[in-house]
């Protein structure tokens, strides 16, 4: 299912919320629902973690996701695997083309080193937040903590390898108005931070706002682009469907 029609999306919309740059969010996305992430200013980054709501010990597994689909990044047709071999969610529509899976998330030391010290007592809501602390705040709301931090996905961001084997941040990978639609194939706890990517080169702390739009997407059909992207995805969807079988 690929949603190119704005009218179609509006007809299926459940709710919308803007997450300001540098902030954090978490919530339950049910099987068959989807989230559209919209980069509102350009240059957004969304650090995302995924957990099975029924058993939070099951969560997004970066190595299995990449090796099973022979990729180093995510875009339309790719899925996110749990550490139980089930498809947690699927990239059903993407105007960006590359979402980072390798670089992790920013922490307080990195943000202070790049942008200087910042504290709520002095800066209030303009304080320079980092992704790790934001993710931990959201995880705590659901009984999770530091030991539950795993490799994340950085939506809208691209880091590619140079000739020396290092990772280089690609400026302008996402423009204002770019979107990615992610369908949830399990009941998933989604945890997000909109703090800067750890390799961000902008000398100013200017994380972009991101609009979340939840909508009905339905289950993956037999001809679904993500299901049929490779044989492993077909097996992954079978594992997921057996998990929810009556």
Backbone as CSV, one residue per row, in Angstrom:
resi,resn,N_x,N_y,N_z,CA_x,CA_y,CA_z,C_x,C_y,C_z
1,UNK,0.846,-1.190,0.000,0.000,0.000,0.000,0.882,1.241,0.000
2,UNK,0.742,2.091,-1.006,1.473,3.338,-1.080,0.485,4.484,-1.127
3,UNK,0.593,5.414,-0.193,-0.350,6.521,-0.106,0.266,7.762,-0.720
4,UNK,-0.196,8.118,-1.907,0.272,9.338,-2.540,-0.785,10.430,-2.487
5,UNK,-2.017,10.078,-2.173,-3.121,11.032,-2.179,-3.304,11.653,-0.807
6,UNK,-3.185,12.989,-0.745,-3.399,13.687,0.517,-4.842,13.530,0.980
7,UNK,-5.779,13.512,0.038,-7.185,13.352,0.404,-7.445,11.994,1.024
8,UNK,-6.791,10.953,0.488,-6.959,9.615,1.033,-6.441,9.555,2.460
9,UNK,-5.294,10.179,2.710,-4.733,10.184,4.063,-5.669,10.891,5.034
10,UNK,-6.195,12.052,4.640,-7.087,12.810,5.517,-8.311,11.990,5.885
11,UNK,-8.834,11.226,4.949,-10.035,10.431,5.207,-9.780,9.322,6.214
12,UNK,-8.524,8.931,6.389,-8.188,7.838,7.287,-7.471,8.319,8.555
13,UNK,-7.318,9.631,8.711,-6.544,10.168,9.829,-7.216,9.886,11.169
14,UNK,-6.401,9.468,12.142,-6.861,9.219,13.508,-6.546,10.407,14.415
15,UNK,-5.335,10.933,14.321,-4.930,12.086,15.116,-3.648,12.666,14.542
16,UNK,-3.332,13.908,14.964,-2.092,14.562,14.584,-1.459,15.220,15.800
17,UNK,-0.133,15.282,15.803,0.596,15.963,16.872,1.946,16.411,16.339
18,UNK,2.340,17.619,16.683,3.663,18.119,16.311,4.626,17.917,17.471
19,UNK,5.756,17.285,17.179,6.823,17.133,18.166,7.879,18.189,17.858
20,UNK,8.049,19.196,18.718,9.042,20.246,18.444,10.451,19.675,18.361
21,UNK,11.311,20.338,17.591,12.697,19.905,17.490,13.362,19.824,18.846
22,UNK,14.067,18.725,19.098,14.763,18.521,20.361,13.926,17.872,21.440
23,UNK,12.653,17.620,21.173,11.763,17.050,22.182,11.599,15.541,21.987
24,UNK,10.652,14.951,22.699,10.504,13.493,22.695,9.035,13.126,22.830
25,UNK,8.721,11.884,22.443,7.326,11.409,22.410,7.334,9.897,22.478
26,UNK,6.253,9.328,23.011,6.066,7.880,22.950,4.586,7.573,22.923
27,UNK,4.235,6.408,22.377,2.837,6.002,22.333,2.666,4.640,21.700
28,UNK,1.481,4.100,21.875,1.116,2.802,21.313,0.557,2.990,19.909
29,UNK,1.105,2.253,18.963,0.546,2.166,17.616,0.069,0.735,17.402
30,UNK,-1.219,0.596,17.121,-1.809,-0.733,17.012,-1.580,-1.335,15.631
31,UNK,-1.613,-2.641,15.590,-1.459,-3.395,14.344,-2.472,-2.901,13.312
32,UNK,-1.997,-2.539,12.125,-2.871,-2.033,11.072,-2.963,-0.520,11.024
33,UNK,-2.399,0.167,12.019,-2.333,1.623,11.982,-0.988,2.041,11.386
34,UNK,-0.851,3.336,11.107,0.398,3.836,10.537,0.656,5.239,11.049
35,UNK,1.911,5.647,10.960,2.318,7.011,11.285,2.969,7.632,10.063
36,UNK,2.506,8.823,9.704,3.222,9.639,8.731,4.072,10.639,9.500
37,UNK,5.365,10.635,9.228,6.304,11.606,9.791,6.554,12.657,8.717
38,UNK,6.316,13.928,9.039,6.539,15.016,8.097,7.609,15.954,8.645
39,UNK,8.656,16.164,7.859,9.723,17.095,8.202,9.208,18.499,7.898
40,UNK,8.996,19.309,8.930,8.318,20.585,8.735,9.240,21.715,8.274
41,UNK,10.516,21.672,8.654,11.426,22.763,8.253,12.568,22.308,7.348
42,UNK,12.770,21.012,7.229,13.926,20.483,6.521,15.045,20.164,7.492
43,UNK,15.775,19.078,7.222,16.883,18.696,8.084,16.479,18.056,9.390
44,UNK,15.276,17.494,9.457,14.812,16.860,10.695,15.574,15.568,10.971
45,UNK,15.539,15.160,12.214,16.026,13.840,12.617,15.075,13.295,13.668
46,UNK,14.672,12.047,13.502,13.819,11.383,14.482,14.502,10.085,14.898
47,UNK,15.028,10.039,16.112,15.599,8.806,16.664,14.460,7.953,17.201
48,UNK,14.318,6.737,16.671,13.142,5.920,16.963,13.538,4.555,17.517
49,UNK,12.840,4.141,18.590,12.950,2.814,19.175,11.586,2.138,19.111
50,UNK,11.578,0.796,19.016,10.344,0.029,18.841,10.332,-1.164,19.785
51,UNK,9.179,-1.388,20.466,9.033,-2.491,21.413,7.676,-3.144,21.215
52,UNK,7.617,-4.468,21.389,6.357,-5.203,21.363,5.570,-4.860,22.636
53,UNK,4.385,-4.301,22.478,3.591,-3.889,23.635,3.258,-5.072,24.537
54,UNK,2.971,-6.231,23.938,2.598,-7.407,24.743,3.772,-7.968,25.543
55,UNK,4.982,-7.830,25.028,6.184,-8.330,25.703,7.336,-7.409,25.330
56,UNK,7.629,-6.436,26.206,8.596,-5.398,25.864,10.028,-5.909,25.788
57,UNK,10.275,-7.172,26.171,11.596,-7.752,25.947,11.845,-7.993,24.466
58,UNK,10.786,-8.051,23.694,10.921,-8.147,22.242,10.956,-6.738,21.670
59,UNK,12.018,-6.434,20.935,12.167,-5.085,20.410,12.906,-5.102,19.083
60,UNK,12.959,-3.934,18.438,13.637,-3.784,17.152,15.061,-4.307,17.228
61,UNK,15.430,-5.095,16.199,16.772,-5.668,16.122,17.436,-5.161,14.851
62,UNK,18.410,-4.274,15.003,19.067,-3.667,13.849,19.850,-4.687,13.012
63,UNK,20.692,-5.561,13.595,21.459,-6.484,12.754,20.575,-7.402,11.907
64,UNK,19.522,-7.966,12.515,18.648,-8.853,11.756,17.897,-8.101,10.667
65,UNK,17.491,-6.869,10.966,16.774,-6.057,9.980,17.642,-5.816,8.745
66,UNK,18.897,-5.492,8.947,19.770,-5.149,7.829,20.235,-6.376,7.057
67,UNK,20.677,-7.402,7.760,21.229,-8.554,7.043,20.152,-9.331,6.301
68,UNK,18.941,-9.380,6.846,17.884,-10.145,6.178,17.417,-9.479,4.895
69,UNK,17.621,-8.153,4.787,17.178,-7.422,3.599,18.350,-6.894,2.764
70,UNK,19.568,-7.271,3.151,20.782,-6.913,2.404,20.844,-5.412,2.160
71,UNK,20.724,-4.651,3.228,20.746,-3.198,3.126,21.455,-2.611,4.332
72,UNK,21.877,-1.345,4.213,22.457,-0.624,5.343,21.580,0.538,5.771
73,UNK,20.494,0.783,5.050,19.576,1.875,5.374,18.162,1.409,5.064
74,UNK,17.171,2.227,5.439,15.774,1.844,5.266,15.052,2.844,4.377
75,UNK,14.124,2.308,3.548,13.273,3.133,2.699,12.071,2.278,2.277
76,UNK,11.282,2.764,1.322,10.083,2.052,0.893,10.398,0.597,0.541
77,UNK,9.594,-0.319,1.066,9.788,-1.744,0.824,10.502,-2.459,1.942
78,UNK,11.196,-1.712,2.789,11.891,-2.327,3.919,10.973,-2.472,5.122
79,UNK,11.316,-3.429,5.989,10.596,-3.645,7.235,11.589,-3.607,8.390
80,UNK,11.072,-3.492,9.602,11.881,-3.559,10.815,11.568,-4.855,11.534
81,UNK,12.593,-5.663,11.752,12.429,-6.953,12.427,12.649,-6.823,13.929
82,UNK,11.910,-7.632,14.674,12.187,-7.777,16.102,13.241,-8.856,16.291
83,UNK,13.713,-9.002,17.529,14.700,-10.042,17.810,14.065,-11.429,17.899
84,UNK,12.763,-11.527,17.590,12.079,-12.815,17.474,11.744,-13.137,16.019
85,UNK,12.295,-12.374,15.092,12.097,-12.656,13.677,10.743,-12.246,13.140
86,UNK,10.060,-11.351,13.866,8.762,-10.880,13.405,8.880,-9.471,12.829
87,UNK,7.994,-9.158,11.875,7.959,-7.828,11.282,7.192,-6.900,12.220
88,UNK,7.868,-5.900,12.747,7.229,-4.945,13.652,6.525,-3.835,12.890
89,UNK,7.179,-3.339,11.831,6.609,-2.250,11.053,7.224,-2.245,9.665
90,UNK,6.593,-1.485,8.760,6.984,-1.486,7.357,7.019,-0.059,6.819
91,UNK,7.994,0.224,5.980,8.102,1.514,5.298,7.275,1.439,4.015
92,UNK,6.052,1.978,4.060,5.135,1.822,2.932,5.165,3.001,1.966
93,UNK,5.747,4.109,2.358,5.822,5.277,1.487,6.923,6.180,2.013
94,UNK,7.758,6.718,1.120,8.922,7.482,1.571,9.359,8.437,0.470
95,UNK,9.364,9.722,0.765,9.842,10.703,-0.208,11.315,11.047,0.002
96,UNK,11.943,10.459,1.003,13.323,10.800,1.352,14.317,9.856,0.679
97,UNK,14.125,8.552,0.884,14.956,7.565,0.193,16.054,6.932,1.008
98,UNK,16.359,7.478,2.175,17.450,6.919,3.001,17.216,7.342,4.440
99,UNK,17.116,6.345,5.328,16.978,6.599,6.761,18.064,5.809,7.481
100,UNK,18.859,6.512,8.274,20.060,5.967,8.895,19.740,4.899,9.937
101,UNK,20.537,3.831,9.924,20.384,2.751,10.908,21.645,2.517,11.734
102,UNK,22.718,3.237,11.427,24.041,2.887,11.949,24.564,3.789,13.071
103,UNK,24.129,5.024,13.147,24.878,6.041,13.892,24.436,6.245,15.331
104,UNK,23.384,5.590,15.768,22.954,5.746,17.152,22.310,7.091,17.406
105,UNK,22.372,7.551,18.665,21.698,8.791,19.038,22.632,9.675,19.859
106,UNK,22.326,10.962,19.897,23.149,11.916,20.641,22.956,11.728,22.143
107,UNK,23.986,12.121,22.912,23.872,12.143,24.367,24.264,13.523,24.885
108,UNK,24.191,13.713,26.191,24.408,15.036,26.774,25.813,15.554,26.504
109,UNK,26.820,14.665,26.597,28.201,15.098,26.389,28.408,15.573,24.958
110,UNK,27.843,14.869,23.995,28.002,15.258,22.595,27.349,16.609,22.316
111,UNK,26.125,16.795,22.825,25.413,18.055,22.588,26.139,19.220,23.250
112,UNK,26.652,19.020,24.447,27.385,20.102,25.112,28.676,20.422,24.373
113,UNK,29.357,19.397,23.880,30.608,19.618,23.149,30.358,20.398,21.856
114,UNK,29.246,20.128,21.190,28.940,20.791,19.920,28.353,22.184,20.101
115,UNK,27.480,22.331,21.104,26.657,23.544,21.177,26.811,24.332,22.480
116,UNK,27.605,23.824,23.388,27.799,24.512,24.651,26.834,24.018,25.724
117,UNK,27.152,24.373,26.969,26.337,23.931,28.105,24.953,24.587,28.049
118,UNK,23.957,23.825,28.476,22.584,24.328,28.492,21.818,23.601,29.579
119,UNK,21.058,24.370,30.385,20.326,23.791,31.501,18.932,24.396,31.561
120,UNK,17.990,23.598,32.049,16.609,24.077,32.131,16.495,25.278,33.068
121,UNK,17.291,25.290,34.135,17.208,26.371,35.110,17.497,27.736,34.477
122,UNK,18.345,27.754,33.456,18.705,29.021,32.810,18.021,29.211,31.468
123,UNK,17.814,28.120,30.738,17.315,28.236,29.360,15.849,27.843,29.203
124,UNK,15.257,27.269,30.258,13.864,26.834,30.198,13.610,25.997,28.935
125,UNK,12.553,26.265,28.215,12.174,25.399,27.095,13.090,25.515,25.887
126,UNK,14.028,26.447,25.908,14.989,26.544,24.807,16.279,25.773,25.100
127,UNK,16.323,25.018,26.190,17.518,24.246,26.510,17.830,23.276,25.376
128,UNK,19.104,22.955,25.233,19.579,22.087,24.159,19.492,20.635,24.624
129,UNK,18.443,19.962,24.195,18.187,18.593,24.627,18.939,17.596,23.752
130,UNK,19.199,16.417,24.329,19.837,15.337,23.580,18.892,14.154,23.472
131,UNK,19.173,13.272,22.528,18.259,12.166,22.258,18.249,11.131,23.383
132,UNK,19.407,10.796,23.921,19.462,9.737,24.937,18.595,10.064,26.134
133,UNK,18.726,11.272,26.673,17.924,11.640,27.835,16.437,11.675,27.484
134,UNK,16.108,12.174,26.297,14.706,12.199,25.885,14.117,10.810,25.761
135,UNK,14.884,9.893,25.170,14.406,8.518,25.036,14.236,7.865,26.404
136,UNK,15.163,8.117,27.316,15.061,7.536,28.662,13.840,8.069,29.408
137,UNK,13.535,9.342,29.242,12.336,9.896,29.872,11.094,9.165,29.377
138,UNK,11.020,8.953,28.070,9.854,8.260,27.512,9.826,6.790,27.915
139,UNK,10.965,6.128,27.920,11.014,4.719,28.325,10.538,4.539,29.762
140,UNK,10.901,5.480,30.639,10.508,5.375,32.046,8.992,5.392,32.211
141,UNK,8.286,6.065,31.309,6.827,6.102,31.385,6.210,4.725,31.180
142,UNK,6.985,3.800,30.606,6.465,2.480,30.272,7.205,1.369,31.012
143,UNK,7.871,1.730,32.121,8.544,0.741,32.948,9.861,0.252,32.390
144,UNK,10.449,0.987,31.460,11.716,0.601,30.844,12.806,1.579,31.262
145,UNK,14.071,1.219,30.994,15.170,2.072,31.423,16.398,1.914,30.569
146,UNK,17.577,2.203,31.158,18.835,2.214,30.409,19.130,0.875,29.744
147,UNK,18.828,-0.205,30.426,19.148,-1.512,29.857,18.300,-1.822,28.624
148,UNK,17.257,-1.049,28.415,16.378,-1.276,27.272,16.725,-0.404,26.070
149,UNK,17.766,0.431,26.200,18.240,1.213,25.056,18.969,0.283,24.088
150,UNK,18.529,0.272,22.849,19.138,-0.572,21.822,19.439,0.298,20.600
151,UNK,20.012,-0.312,19.579,20.267,0.416,18.336,18.954,0.981,17.800
152,UNK,19.011,2.219,17.343,17.806,2.922,16.909,17.831,3.171,15.414
153,UNK,16.738,3.749,14.907,16.639,4.234,13.531,16.613,5.755,13.588
154,UNK,17.312,6.410,12.669,17.274,7.865,12.562,16.533,8.241,11.281
155,UNK,15.230,8.499,11.427,14.434,8.895,10.278,14.903,10.238,9.744
156,UNK,14.866,10.393,8.430,15.209,11.604,7.671,16.708,11.827,7.519
157,UNK,17.559,11.075,8.215,19.000,11.333,8.189,19.741,10.291,7.357
158,UNK,20.827,10.736,6.725,21.661,9.860,5.905,23.118,10.027,6.305
159,UNK,23.777,8.908,6.543,25.219,8.882,6.774,25.798,7.801,5.874
160,UNK,26.646,8.189,4.947,27.223,7.246,3.988,28.724,7.118,4.211
161,UNK,29.304,6.039,3.702,30.723,5.767,3.898,31.563,6.526,2.878
162,UNK,32.690,7.075,3.342,33.641,7.708,2.425,34.723,6.710,2.022
163,UNK,35.697,7.147,1.235,36.736,6.248,0.725,37.642,5.721,1.820
164,UNK,37.662,6.412,2.961,38.486,5.958,4.088,37.729,5.027,5.027
165,UNK,36.467,4.782,4.727,35.662,3.889,5.556,34.937,4.577,6.690
166,UNK,35.037,5.901,6.776,34.314,6.629,7.810,32.912,6.974,7.364
167,UNK,32.065,7.326,8.319,30.693,7.712,8.021,30.600,9.230,7.917
168,UNK,29.973,9.695,6.851,29.852,11.121,6.561,28.387,11.516,6.572
169,UNK,28.047,12.554,7.313,26.678,13.049,7.373,26.345,13.791,6.086
170,UNK,25.195,13.458,5.481,24.766,14.053,4.228,23.782,15.184,4.491
171,UNK,24.233,16.407,4.321,23.396,17.584,4.534,22.331,17.650,3.436
172,UNK,21.113,18.016,3.809,20.046,18.174,2.827,19.385,16.885,2.397
173,UNK,19.591,15.796,3.146,18.939,14.538,2.785,17.427,14.655,2.816
174,UNK,16.897,15.440,3.747,15.458,15.653,3.872,15.141,17.138,3.750
175,UNK,14.126,17.437,2.948,13.695,18.811,2.726,12.376,19.072,3.454
176,UNK,12.054,20.333,3.649,10.771,20.682,4.260,9.631,20.072,3.448
177,UNK,8.734,19.373,4.135,7.610,18.728,3.478,7.830,17.270,3.150
178,UNK,9.049,16.764,3.277,9.294,15.345,3.038,8.560,14.500,4.079
179,UNK,8.138,13.307,3.652,7.365,12.429,4.530,7.882,10.999,4.434
180,UNK,7.630,10.245,5.501,7.792,8.799,5.490,6.608,8.205,6.238
181,UNK,5.959,7.214,5.614,4.813,6.522,6.211,5.257,5.148,6.686
182,UNK,5.025,4.867,7.958,5.402,3.589,8.557,4.146,2.900,9.077
183,UNK,3.859,1.720,8.519,2.720,0.909,8.966,3.192,-0.032,10.076
184,UNK,2.365,-0.192,11.093,2.715,-1.066,12.213,2.018,-2.411,12.040
185,UNK,2.842,-3.454,11.947,2.347,-4.802,11.693,2.211,-5.606,12.982
186,UNK,2.625,-5.019,14.094,2.382,-5.539,15.430,1.836,-4.397,16.274
187,UNK,1.392,-4.688,17.486,1.082,-3.642,18.461,2.414,-3.168,19.041
188,UNK,2.798,-1.937,18.725,4.165,-1.478,18.968,4.177,-0.242,19.864
189,UNK,5.035,-0.269,20.877,5.360,0.936,21.627,6.436,1.676,20.847
190,UNK,6.124,2.885,20.420,7.041,3.718,19.634,7.607,4.799,20.549
191,UNK,8.924,4.929,20.567,9.599,5.922,21.403,10.469,6.784,20.491
192,UNK,10.289,8.115,20.572,10.929,9.028,19.624,11.653,10.165,20.334
193,UNK,12.714,10.648,19.685,13.348,11.917,20.031,13.611,12.680,18.740
194,UNK,13.376,13.998,18.762,13.663,14.833,17.604,14.919,15.679,17.819
195,UNK,15.800,15.227,18.705,17.088,15.894,18.901,17.984,15.669,17.681
196,UNK,19.047,16.464,17.516,19.892,16.338,16.331,20.555,14.965,16.193
197,UNK,20.812,14.588,14.950,21.586,13.386,14.637,22.988,13.530,15.237
198,UNK,23.595,12.442,15.704,24.918,12.563,16.338,26.014,13.082,15.411
199,UNK,25.847,12.950,14.088,26.844,13.457,13.153,26.439,14.797,12.537
200,UNK,25.367,15.395,13.011,24.912,16.681,12.492,26.063,17.699,12.496
201,UNK,26.243,18.427,11.372,27.365,19.358,11.261,26.955,20.817,11.416
202,UNK,25.663,21.096,11.543,25.213,22.467,11.734,25.800,23.012,13.046
203,UNK,26.559,24.127,13.006,27.147,24.663,14.241,26.114,25.272,15.188
204,UNK,24.892,25.487,14.690,23.809,26.007,15.519,22.875,24.868,15.916
205,UNK,22.354,24.936,17.133,21.390,23.934,17.595,20.021,24.316,17.038
206,UNK,19.624,23.659,15.928,18.387,24.016,15.232,17.620,22.763,14.791
207,UNK,17.272,21.854,15.696,16.524,20.663,15.290,15.139,21.037,14.761
208,UNK,14.711,20.362,13.725,13.439,20.680,13.068,12.262,20.022,13.773
209,UNK,11.091,20.666,13.662,9.847,20.094,14.159,9.381,18.982,13.225
210,UNK,8.682,18.017,13.801,8.166,16.885,13.024,6.684,16.698,13.336
211,UNK,5.876,16.627,12.297,4.443,16.384,12.440,4.178,14.890,12.371
212,UNK,3.471,14.363,13.377,3.024,12.966,13.382,1.558,12.930,12.973
213,UNK,1.241,12.096,12.003,-0.138,11.898,11.575,-0.436,10.407,11.615
214,UNK,-1.303,10.002,12.529,-1.687,8.584,12.627,-2.891,8.333,11.732
215,UNK,-2.878,7.186,11.043,-3.988,6.863,10.150,-4.159,5.357,10.031
216,UNK,-5.336,4.945,9.554,-5.611,3.541,9.275,-4.890,3.122,8.006
217,UNK,-4.129,2.049,8.078,-3.445,1.510,6.900,-3.914,0.107,6.558
218,UNK,-4.383,-0.655,7.551,-4.802,-2.029,7.313,-3.623,-2.992,7.326
219,UNK,-3.937,-4.262,7.251,-2.903,-5.306,7.268,-2.224,-5.401,5.905
220,UNK,-1.023,-5.940,5.904,-0.274,-6.136,4.665,-0.987,-7.151,3.782
221,UNK,-1.324,-6.758,2.570,-2.008,-7.640,1.625,-1.024,-8.621,0.998
222,UNK,-1.549,-9.565,0.227,-0.706,-10.574,-0.417,0.280,-9.942,-1.396
223,UNK,-0.113,-8.816,-2.014,0.759,-8.153,-2.988,1.499,-6.962,-2.395
224,UNK,1.574,-6.880,-1.081,2.207,-5.748,-0.403,3.677,-5.630,-0.817
225,UNK,4.119,-4.385,-1.096,5.482,-4.161,-1.569,6.520,-4.571,-0.537
226,UNK,6.214,-4.407,0.747,7.163,-4.779,1.794,7.209,-6.298,1.977
227,UNK,6.049,-6.941,1.949,5.986,-8.399,2.080,6.802,-9.079,0.977
228,UNK,6.730,-8.536,-0.235,7.317,-9.207,-1.390,8.667,-8.638,-1.805
229,UNK,9.243,-7.775,-0.969,10.547,-7.207,-1.309,11.644,-8.262,-1.341
230,UNK,11.506,-9.304,-0.514,12.468,-10.412,-0.506,11.818,-11.613,0.175
231,UNK,12.403,-12.777,0.010,11.823,-13.994,0.588,11.814,-13.936,2.111
232,UNK,12.844,-13.346,2.707,12.888,-13.268,4.173,11.726,-12.452,4.713
233,UNK,11.338,-11.392,4.010,10.194,-10.604,4.470,8.917,-11.424,4.441
234,UNK,8.763,-12.266,3.443,7.579,-13.130,3.399,7.543,-14.039,4.626
235,UNK,8.691,-14.581,4.998,8.744,-15.424,6.199,8.490,-14.602,7.465
236,UNK,9.023,-13.389,7.494,8.812,-12.531,8.662,7.349,-12.193,8.872
237,UNK,6.621,-11.907,7.788,5.201,-11.614,7.915,4.433,-12.850,8.383
238,UNK,4.838,-14.025,7.935,4.195,-15.261,8.416,4.386,-15.390,9.932
239,UNK,5.605,-15.136,10.419,5.866,-15.203,11.863,4.968,-14.228,12.625
240,UNK,4.813,-13.024,12.086,3.981,-12.030,12.740,2.508,-12.457,12.751
241,UNK,2.030,-12.950,11.631,0.629,-13.367,11.539,0.325,-14.545,12.434
242,UNK,1.265,-15.435,12.609,1.060,-16.561,13.535,0.987,-16.067,14.972
243,UNK,1.740,-15.021,15.301,1.726,-14.467,16.645,0.331,-13.942,17.004
244,UNK,-0.389,-13.420,16.006,-1.719,-12.842,16.244,-2.851,-13.781,15.854
245,UNK,-2.533,-14.997,15.458,-3.582,-15.936,15.042,-4.466,-16.287,16.239
246,UNK,-5.792,-16.355,16.012,-6.753,-16.714,17.078,-6.613,-18.192,17.432
